Amino acid sequence: MSATPIVTTTVAVCTRDRPDLLERLLHSIAGQSREPHEVLVVDNAPAAELTRVLVSKRFPNCRYVREPVPGLDFARNRALREATGSVLAFIDDDAVADSNWVEATEQVFGESPRIAACMGKVDALSLEHEGARLFEANGGFARGSRRIHLPPGAGLRPPGAPRPLIAWSISVGSGVSMALRKGVLVQLGGFDEALDMGAALPGGGDLDILWRVLEAGYEIVYEPRVAAKHEHRRERRAAEMQILEHNRALIATLTKLISTSGWRWKASIFGFLLWRLVKPFKRLLSSLVGKDPLPPALLWRLALHTWRGLVAYPAARRLAIERAASHGRQ
């Protein structure tokens, strides 16, 4: 077996006009037990110079770059092109990293060259507000305190009953805290820029890349020691919309993967898509007898948003192409 190369980490923060949140995050990165190879701040289609001024004045050791095409995965791919580390550790600007976040990430990648992704444990920064409590009641971002190693058999077997691999890949973690080997990302062609397009399609980029990592034969580790906290939406209405739109993006991503994945996977992805389309109605019935954390009215809206995801990807793909072309990119 080939030796695992030395891990060098580029911390990549994709942000847009949220300097207060970004400053809090960058302070947590500056206080790491192990200094990362570099910290890269990608300013995505900013409306003002606030981020550039903050980085230049308060965090001169960070590298600032501007990505003019709006869309999270345009920013992630800009980070991929700019990074000089062997691992890209993405963390959202509204999160706060634990002091050993970088060190624990590098330890995971140091275990094997087959490990191409490390997903961290993301807890709520606070449960003071109703929106945050609702989001956590619906499952939140954390995936427990036990390590998960995918695919099953690669390491510690995932807990619970057997499930198709696609089900594990979409539930192993969140893009809030997500690290990937740069070489594998390049091999896979980077992130799909039609996903995470704001209102057009608000999510899916993390789910898509994790599946493609597994389909390419690499491994994913969910490591609870890679810990961070996320500031959830405060208002209940905002948290409700996040839950609804995340499900729409999931369905859109699954419809894309049915067409792009190899034939050995299509049937299991299609079966899982059918289950995710039915699941909101099952939850609605449970809610009517008091056995679901979400109220029936919200679950009915969830069902409608879920089915809307079936037609969301083609429109988002066209929009991504238009945005790229408007900035002179093919």
Contacts in CASP RR format, 6 or more apart in sequence:
PFRMAT RR
TARGET T0000
AUTHOR 0000-0000-0000
METHOD contacts of the structure
MODEL  1
MSATPIVTTTVAVCTRDRPDLLERLLHSIAGQSREPHEVLVVDNAPAAEL
TRVLVSKRFPNCRYVREPVPGLDFARNRALREATGSVLAFIDDDAVADSN
WVEATEQVFGESPRIAACMGKVDALSLEHEGARLFEANGGFARGSRRIHL
PPGAGLRPPGAPRPLIAWSISVGSGVSMALRKGVLVQLGGFDEALDMGAA
LPGGGDLDILWRVLEAGYEIVYEPRVAAKHEHRRERRAAEMQILEHNRAL
IATLTKLISTSGWRWKASIFGFLLWRLVKPFKRLLSSLVGKDPLPPALLW
RLALHTWRGLVAYPAARRLAIERAASHGRQ
2 113 0 8 1.000
3 113 0 8 1.000
4 109 0 8 1.000
4 110 0 8 1.000
4 111 0 8 1.000
4 112 0 8 1.000
4 113 0 8 1.000
5 86 0 8 1.000
5 113 0 8 1.000
6 86 0 8 1.000
7 86 0 8 1.000
7 87 0 8 1.000
7 106 0 8 1.000
7 109 0 8 1.000
7 110 0 8 1.000
8 37 0 8 1.000
8 84 0 8 1.000
8 85 0 8 1.000
8 86 0 8 1.000
8 87 0 8 1.000
9 36 0 8 1.000
9 37 0 8 1.000
9 85 0 8 1.000
9 86 0 8 1.000
9 87 0 8 1.000
9 88 0 8 1.000
9 89 0 8 1.000
9 102 0 8 1.000
9 105 0 8 1.000
9 106 0 8 1.000
9 179 0 8 1.000
10 36 0 8 1.000
10 37 0 8 1.000
10 38 0 8 1.000
10 39 0 8 1.000
10 40 0 8 1.000
10 79 0 8 1.000
10 83 0 8 1.000
10 84 0 8 1.000
10 85 0 8 1.000
10 87 0 8 1.000
10 88 0 8 1.000
10 89 0 8 1.000
10 182 0 8 1.000
11 29 0 8 1.000
11 36 0 8 1.000
11 38 0 8 1.000
11 39 0 8 1.000
11 40 0 8 1.000
11 89 0 8 1.000
11 91 0 8 1.000
11 102 0 8 1.000
12 40 0 8 1.000
12 42 0 8 1.000
12 76 0 8 1.000
12 79 0 8 1.000
12 83 0 8 1.000
12 88 0 8 1.000
12 89 0 8 1.000
12 90 0 8 1.000
12 91 0 8 1.000
13 22 0 8 1.000
13 25 0 8 1.000
13 26 0 8 1.000
13 29 0 8 1.000
13 39 0 8 1.000
13 40 0 8 1.000
13 41 0 8 1.000
13 42 0 8 1.000
13 90 0 8 1.000
13 91 0 8 1.000
13 92 0 8 1.000
13 93 0 8 1.000
14 42 0 8 1.000
14 44 0 8 1.000
14 67 0 8 1.000
14 72 0 8 1.000
14 75 0 8 1.000
14 76 0 8 1.000
14 79 0 8 1.000
14 90 0 8 1.000
14 92 0 8 1.000
14 93 0 8 1.000
15 21 0 8 1.000
15 22 0 8 1.000
15 41 0 8 1.000
15 42 0 8 1.000
15 43 0 8 1.000
15 44 0 8 1.000
15 51 0 8 1.000
15 93 0 8 1.000
16 43 0 8 1.000
16 44 0 8 1.000
16 45 0 8 1.000
16 46 0 8 1.000
16 47 0 8 1.000
16 51 0 8 1.000
16 70 0 8 1.000
17 46 0 8 1.000
17 47 0 8 1.000
17 48 0 8 1.000
17 50 0 8 1.000
17 51 0 8 1.000
18 51 0 8 1.000
18 93 0 8 1.000
18 94 0 8 1.000
19 50 0 8 1.000
19 51 0 8 1.000
19 53 0 8 1.000
19 54 0 8 1.000
21 93 0 8 1.000
21 94 0 8 1.000
21 231 0 8 1.000
22 41 0 8 1.000
22 51 0 8 1.000
22 54 0 8 1.000
22 93 0 8 1.000
23 54 0 8 1.000
23 58 0 8 1.000
24 96 0 8 1.000
25 91 0 8 1.000
25 92 0 8 1.000
25 93 0 8 1.000
25 94 0 8 1.000
25 95 0 8 1.000
25 96 0 8 1.000
25 97 0 8 1.000
26 39 0 8 1.000
26 41 0 8 1.000
26 55 0 8 1.000
26 58 0 8 1.000
26 59 0 8 1.000
26 62 0 8 1.000
28 96 0 8 1.000
28 97 0 8 1.000
28 98 0 8 1.000
28 99 0 8 1.000
28 101 0 8 1.000
29 36 0 8 1.000
29 39 0 8 1.000
29 91 0 8 1.000
29 97 0 8 1.000
29 101 0 8 1.000
29 102 0 8 1.000
30 59 0 8 1.000
30 61 0 8 1.000
31 99 0 8 1.000
32 97 0 8 1.000
32 99 0 8 1.000
32 100 0 8 1.000
32 101 0 8 1.000
32 102 0 8 1.000
32 103 0 8 1.000
33 99 0 8 1.000
33 100 0 8 1.000
33 102 0 8 1.000
33 103 0 8 1.000
34 100 0 8 1.000
34 102 0 8 1.000
34 103 0 8 1.000
34 106 0 8 1.000
35 102 0 8 1.000
36 89 0 8 1.000
36 102 0 8 1.000
37 84 0 8 1.000
37 85 0 8 1.000
38 63 0 8 1.000
38 83 0 8 1.000
38 84 0 8 1.000
38 85 0 8 1.000
39 59 0 8 1.000
39 61 0 8 1.000
39 62 0 8 1.000
39 63 0 8 1.000
40 62 0 8 1.000
40 63 0 8 1.000
40 65 0 8 1.000
40 79 0 8 1.000
40 82 0 8 1.000
40 83 0 8 1.000
41 51 0 8 1.000
41 55 0 8 1.000
41 59 0 8 1.000
41 62 0 8 1.000
41 63 0 8 1.000
41 64 0 8 1.000
41 65 0 8 1.000
42 65 0 8 1.000
42 66 0 8 1.000
42 67 0 8 1.000
42 75 0 8 1.000
42 76 0 8 1.000
42 78 0 8 1.000
42 79 0 8 1.000
42 82 0 8 1.000
43 51 0 8 1.000
43 52 0 8 1.000
43 64 0 8 1.000
43 65 0 8 1.000
43 66 0 8 1.000
43 67 0 8 1.000
44 67 0 8 1.000
44 70 0 8 1.000
44 71 0 8 1.000
44 72 0 8 1.000
44 74 0 8 1.000
44 75 0 8 1.000
45 67 0 8 1.000
45 68 0 8 1.000
45 69 0 8 1.000
45 70 0 8 1.000
45 71 0 8 1.000
46 52 0 8 1.000
46 66 0 8 1.000
51 64 0 8 1.000
52 64 0 8 1.000
52 66 0 8 1.000
55 62 0 8 1.000
55 64 0 8 1.000
56 64 0 8 1.000
63 82 0 8 1.000
65 78 0 8 1.000
65 82 0 8 1.000
67 74 0 8 1.000
67 75 0 8 1.000
67 78 0 8 1.000
68 327 0 8 1.000
69 193 0 8 1.000
69 323 0 8 1.000
69 324 0 8 1.000
69 327 0 8 1.000
69 329 0 8 1.000
70 323 0 8 1.000
71 193 0 8 1.000
71 196 0 8 1.000
71 197 0 8 1.000
71 198 0 8 1.000
71 323 0 8 1.000
72 196 0 8 1.000
72 197 0 8 1.000
72 198 0 8 1.000
72 203 0 8 1.000
72 205 0 8 1.000
73 191 0 8 1.000
73 192 0 8 1.000
73 193 0 8 1.000
73 194 0 8 1.000
73 195 0 8 1.000
73 196 0 8 1.000
73 197 0 8 1.000
73 205 0 8 1.000
74 193 0 8 1.000
74 320 0 8 1.000
74 323 0 8 1.000
74 324 0 8 1.000
76 90 0 8 1.000
76 190 0 8 1.000
76 191 0 8 1.000
77 190 0 8 1.000
77 191 0 8 1.000
77 193 0 8 1.000
79 88 0 8 1.000
79 90 0 8 1.000
80 88 0 8 1.000
80 182 0 8 1.000
80 185 0 8 1.000
80 186 0 8 1.000
80 190 0 8 1.000
80 191 0 8 1.000
83 182 0 8 1.000
85 182 0 8 1.000
86 109 0 8 1.000
86 181 0 8 1.000
86 182 0 8 1.000
86 183 0 8 1.000
87 105 0 8 1.000
87 106 0 8 1.000
87 109 0 8 1.000
87 179 0 8 1.000
87 180 0 8 1.000
87 181 0 8 1.000
87 182 0 8 1.000
88 179 0 8 1.000
88 180 0 8 1.000
88 182 0 8 1.000
88 185 0 8 1.000
89 101 0 8 1.000
89 102 0 8 1.000
89 105 0 8 1.000
89 178 0 8 1.000
89 179 0 8 1.000
90 175 0 8 1.000
90 177 0 8 1.000
90 178 0 8 1.000
90 179 0 8 1.000
90 180 0 8 1.000
91 97 0 8 1.000
91 101 0 8 1.000
91 176 0 8 1.000
91 177 0 8 1.000
91 178 0 8 1.000
91 228 0 8 1.000
92 175 0 8 1.000
92 176 0 8 1.000
92 177 0 8 1.000
92 230 0 8 1.000
94 230 0 8 1.000
94 231 0 8 1.000
95 122 0 8 1.000
95 125 0 8 1.000
95 176 0 8 1.000
95 177 0 8 1.000
95 228 0 8 1.000
95 229 0 8 1.000
95 230 0 8 1.000
95 231 0 8 1.000
96 125 0 8 1.000
96 228 0 8 1.000
96 229 0 8 1.000
96 230 0 8 1.000
96 231 0 8 1.000
97 177 0 8 1.000
97 227 0 8 1.000
97 228 0 8 1.000
98 227 0 8 1.000
98 228 0 8 1.000
98 229 0 8 1.000
100 225 0 8 1.000
100 227 0 8 1.000
101 177 0 8 1.000
101 226 0 8 1.000
101 227 0 8 1.000
101 228 0 8 1.000
104 223 0 8 1.000
104 225 0 8 1.000
104 226 0 8 1.000
104 227 0 8 1.000
105 118 0 8 1.000
105 179 0 8 1.000
105 223 0 8 1.000
105 226 0 8 1.000
107 225 0 8 1.000
108 115 0 8 1.000
108 118 0 8 1.000
108 179 0 8 1.000
108 221 0 8 1.000
108 223 0 8 1.000
108 226 0 8 1.000
109 115 0 8 1.000
109 118 0 8 1.000
109 179 0 8 1.000
109 181 0 8 1.000
111 221 0 8 1.000
112 219 0 8 1.000
114 154 0 8 1.000
114 217 0 8 1.000
114 218 0 8 1.000
114 219 0 8 1.000
115 181 0 8 1.000
115 218 0 8 1.000
115 219 0 8 1.000
115 220 0 8 1.000
115 221 0 8 1.000
116 180 0 8 1.000
116 181 0 8 1.000
116 184 0 8 1.000
116 213 0 8 1.000
116 216 0 8 1.000
116 218 0 8 1.000
116 219 0 8 1.000
116 220 0 8 1.000
117 178 0 8 1.000
117 179 0 8 1.000
117 180 0 8 1.000
117 181 0 8 1.000
117 184 0 8 1.000
117 209 0 8 1.000
117 210 0 8 1.000
117 213 0 8 1.000
117 218 0 8 1.000
117 219 0 8 1.000
117 220 0 8 1.000
117 221 0 8 1.000
118 178 0 8 1.000
118 179 0 8 1.000
118 180 0 8 1.000
118 220 0 8 1.000
118 221 0 8 1.000
118 222 0 8 1.000
118 223 0 8 1.000
118 226 0 8 1.000
119 143 0 8 1.000
119 172 0 8 1.000
119 173 0 8 1.000
119 174 0 8 1.000
119 175 0 8 1.000
119 177 0 8 1.000
119 178 0 8 1.000
119 179 0 8 1.000
119 210 0 8 1.000
119 220 0 8 1.000
119 221 0 8 1.000
119 222 0 8 1.000
119 223 0 8 1.000
119 226 0 8 1.000
120 173 0 8 1.000
120 177 0 8 1.000
120 178 0 8 1.000
120 179 0 8 1.000
120 222 0 8 1.000
120 223 0 8 1.000
120 224 0 8 1.000
120 226 0 8 1.000
120 227 0 8 1.000
120 228 0 8 1.000
121 142 0 8 1.000
121 143 0 8 1.000
121 144 0 8 1.000
121 145 0 8 1.000
121 177 0 8 1.000
121 222 0 8 1.000
121 223 0 8 1.000
121 224 0 8 1.000
121 225 0 8 1.000
121 226 0 8 1.000
121 227 0 8 1.000
121 228 0 8 1.000
122 140 0 8 1.000
122 141 0 8 1.000
122 142 0 8 1.000
122 173 0 8 1.000
122 174 0 8 1.000
122 176 0 8 1.000
122 177 0 8 1.000
122 227 0 8 1.000
122 228 0 8 1.000
122 229 0 8 1.000
122 230 0 8 1.000
123 141 0 8 1.000
123 142 0 8 1.000
123 227 0 8 1.000
123 228 0 8 1.000
123 229 0 8 1.000
123 230 0 8 1.000
124 132 0 8 1.000
124 135 0 8 1.000
124 136 0 8 1.000
124 140 0 8 1.000
124 229 0 8 1.000
124 230 0 8 1.000
124 232 0 8 1.000
125 132 0 8 1.000
125 229 0 8 1.000
125 230 0 8 1.000
125 231 0 8 1.000
125 232 0 8 1.000
126 132 0 8 1.000
126 231 0 8 1.000
126 232 0 8 1.000
127 133 0 8 1.000
127 136 0 8 1.000
129 232 0 8 1.000
129 233 0 8 1.000
129 234 0 8 1.000
129 235 0 8 1.000
130 234 0 8 1.000
130 235 0 8 1.000
130 236 0 8 1.000
130 239 0 8 1.000
131 232 0 8 1.000
131 233 0 8 1.000
131 234 0 8 1.000
131 235 0 8 1.000
131 236 0 8 1.000
131 238 0 8 1.000
131 239 0 8 1.000
132 231 0 8 1.000
132 232 0 8 1.000
132 233 0 8 1.000
132 234 0 8 1.000
132 239 0 8 1.000
134 236 0 8 1.000
134 239 0 8 1.000
134 240 0 8 1.000
134 243 0 8 1.000
134 293 0 8 1.000
134 294 0 8 1.000
135 232 0 8 1.000
135 233 0 8 1.000
135 239 0 8 1.000
135 242 0 8 1.000
135 243 0 8 1.000
136 232 0 8 1.000
137 293 0 8 1.000
137 294 0 8 1.000
138 243 0 8 1.000
138 293 0 8 1.000
138 294 0 8 1.000
140 232 0 8 1.000
141 173 0 8 1.000
141 174 0 8 1.000
141 176 0 8 1.000
141 230 0 8 1.000
143 171 0 8 1.000
143 172 0 8 1.000
143 173 0 8 1.000
143 222 0 8 1.000
144 224 0 8 1.000
145 224 0 8 1.000
146 156 0 8 1.000
146 159 0 8 1.000
146 224 0 8 1.000
147 156 0 8 1.000
147 221 0 8 1.000
147 222 0 8 1.000
147 223 0 8 1.000
147 224 0 8 1.000
148 156 0 8 1.000
148 158 0 8 1.000
148 159 0 8 1.000
148 168 0 8 1.000
148 172 0 8 1.000
148 221 0 8 1.000
148 222 0 8 1.000
149 155 0 8 1.000
149 156 0 8 1.000
149 157 0 8 1.000
149 158 0 8 1.000
149 219 0 8 1.000
149 220 0 8 1.000
149 221 0 8 1.000
149 222 0 8 1.000
150 158 0 8 1.000
150 165 0 8 1.000
150 168 0 8 1.000
150 169 0 8 1.000
150 172 0 8 1.000
150 214 0 8 1.000
150 219 0 8 1.000
150 220 0 8 1.000
150 221 0 8 1.000
150 222 0 8 1.000
151 165 0 8 1.000
151 168 0 8 1.000
151 214 0 8 1.000
151 219 0 8 1.000
152 158 0 8 1.000
152 162 0 8 1.000
152 165 0 8 1.000
152 168 0 8 1.000
154 219 0 8 1.000
158 168 0 8 1.000
164 268 0 8 1.000
164 269 0 8 1.000
164 271 0 8 1.000
164 272 0 8 1.000
165 214 0 8 1.000
165 265 0 8 1.000
165 268 0 8 1.000
166 211 0 8 1.000
166 254 0 8 1.000
166 257 0 8 1.000
166 265 0 8 1.000
166 268 0 8 1.000
166 269 0 8 1.000
166 272 0 8 1.000
167 272 0 8 1.000
169 207 0 8 1.000
169 210 0 8 1.000
169 211 0 8 1.000
169 214 0 8 1.000
169 220 0 8 1.000
170 207 0 8 1.000
170 210 0 8 1.000
170 211 0 8 1.000
170 250 0 8 1.000
170 253 0 8 1.000
172 210 0 8 1.000
172 220 0 8 1.000
172 222 0 8 1.000
173 206 0 8 1.000
173 210 0 8 1.000
173 222 0 8 1.000
174 206 0 8 1.000
175 205 0 8 1.000
175 206 0 8 1.000
176 228 0 8 1.000
176 230 0 8 1.000
177 226 0 8 1.000
177 228 0 8 1.000
178 206 0 8 1.000
179 226 0 8 1.000
180 209 0 8 1.000
180 213 0 8 1.000
181 218 0 8 1.000
184 213 0 8 1.000
184 216 0 8 1.000
184 218 0 8 1.000
185 191 0 8 1.000
185 209 0 8 1.000
187 216 0 8 1.000
188 209 0 8 1.000
188 212 0 8 1.000
188 213 0 8 1.000
188 216 0 8 1.000
190 209 0 8 1.000
191 205 0 8 1.000
191 208 0 8 1.000
191 209 0 8 1.000
192 205 0 8 1.000
192 208 0 8 1.000
192 209 0 8 1.000
192 256 0 8 1.000
193 320 0 8 1.000
193 324 0 8 1.000
194 201 0 8 1.000
194 256 0 8 1.000
194 313 0 8 1.000
194 316 0 8 1.000
194 317 0 8 1.000
194 319 0 8 1.000
194 320 0 8 1.000
195 201 0 8 1.000
195 203 0 8 1.000
195 204 0 8 1.000
195 205 0 8 1.000
195 208 0 8 1.000
195 249 0 8 1.000
195 252 0 8 1.000
195 253 0 8 1.000
195 316 0 8 1.000
196 202 0 8 1.000
196 203 0 8 1.000
196 204 0 8 1.000
196 205 0 8 1.000
196 249 0 8 1.000
197 203 0 8 1.000
197 316 0 8 1.000
197 319 0 8 1.000
197 320 0 8 1.000
200 312 0 8 1.000
200 315 0 8 1.000
200 316 0 8 1.000
200 319 0 8 1.000
201 248 0 8 1.000
201 249 0 8 1.000
201 252 0 8 1.000
201 312 0 8 1.000
201 313 0 8 1.000
201 315 0 8 1.000
201 316 0 8 1.000
202 245 0 8 1.000
202 246 0 8 1.000
202 248 0 8 1.000
202 249 0 8 1.000
203 245 0 8 1.000
203 246 0 8 1.000
203 249 0 8 1.000
203 253 0 8 1.000
204 249 0 8 1.000
204 250 0 8 1.000
204 252 0 8 1.000
204 253 0 8 1.000
205 253 0 8 1.000
207 249 0 8 1.000
207 250 0 8 1.000
207 253 0 8 1.000
208 253 0 8 1.000
208 256 0 8 1.000
208 257 0 8 1.000
210 220 0 8 1.000
211 257 0 8 1.000
211 261 0 8 1.000
213 220 0 8 1.000
214 220 0 8 1.000
215 261 0 8 1.000
215 262 0 8 1.000
215 265 0 8 1.000
232 239 0 8 1.000
233 239 0 8 1.000
233 242 0 8 1.000
240 298 0 8 1.000
240 301 0 8 1.000
243 294 0 8 1.000
243 298 0 8 1.000
243 302 0 8 1.000
244 301 0 8 1.000
244 302 0 8 1.000
244 305 0 8 1.000
245 305 0 8 1.000
247 276 0 8 1.000
247 280 0 8 1.000
247 302 0 8 1.000
247 305 0 8 1.000
247 306 0 8 1.000
248 305 0 8 1.000
248 306 0 8 1.000
248 308 0 8 1.000
248 309 0 8 1.000
248 312 0 8 1.000
249 309 0 8 1.000
249 312 0 8 1.000
250 276 0 8 1.000
250 306 0 8 1.000
251 273 0 8 1.000
251 276 0 8 1.000
251 277 0 8 1.000
251 306 0 8 1.000
251 307 0 8 1.000
251 308 0 8 1.000
251 309 0 8 1.000
251 310 0 8 1.000
251 312 0 8 1.000
252 309 0 8 1.000
252 310 0 8 1.000
252 312 0 8 1.000
252 313 0 8 1.000
252 316 0 8 1.000
253 313 0 8 1.000
254 269 0 8 1.000
254 272 0 8 1.000
254 273 0 8 1.000
254 276 0 8 1.000
255 273 0 8 1.000
255 309 0 8 1.000
255 310 0 8 1.000
255 313 0 8 1.000
256 313 0 8 1.000
257 265 0 8 1.000
257 269 0 8 1.000
258 266 0 8 1.000
258 269 0 8 1.000
258 270 0 8 1.000
258 273 0 8 1.000
261 269 0 8 1.000
276 306 0 8 1.000
277 306 0 8 1.000
277 307 0 8 1.000
277 310 0 8 1.000
279 306 0 8 1.000
280 299 0 8 1.000
280 302 0 8 1.000
280 303 0 8 1.000
280 306 0 8 1.000
281 303 0 8 1.000
283 292 0 8 1.000
283 294 0 8 1.000
283 299 0 8 1.000
283 302 0 8 1.000
284 292 0 8 1.000
284 296 0 8 1.000
284 299 0 8 1.000
284 300 0 8 1.000
284 303 0 8 1.000
286 292 0 8 1.000
287 294 0 8 1.000
287 295 0 8 1.000
287 296 0 8 1.000
287 299 0 8 1.000
288 296 0 8 1.000
292 299 0 8 1.000
294 302 0 8 1.000
324 330 0 8 1.000
END
